[in-house]
């Protein structure tokens, strides 16, 4: 279990909402289309779209960094999918950029290239018991990177 899950649950409870975390995780793992490097009879999540695979359902934000133009590059992780991806939000620019996620699973980046607006990278395997990942966005010669998660 990731250290941020406890923090996220505390923030949700502090806001006055009650969320059945265990039930959500079970529901999410039953409905995803991939898992890690290919586990539990499901295909690998590597290079797959997190939305299409159902991985965004239980995703937690592992970190975010502000970019030059007010957008955020974010590092998302799904327990049910055991995978991470990068996402850029609040992009009010029409500039084209690249958004990626890098994982210690295979020491490779997965990127969505030449995108604009709200965009996310393909997923990288990020098993909770072994791997870490960070997200980054490249805009021209500038790179914006999140912390490891």
Secondary structure, DSSP 8 states (H G I E B T S, - for coil): --HHHHHHHHHHHHTT----HHHHHHHHHHH-SB-TTT-TT-B--TT--TTTTTGGGG-EEEEEEE-TTS-EEEEEEETTTTEEEEEEES------EEEEEEETTTTEEEEEEEE-SSEE---EE--TTT--EEEEEEETTEEEE----
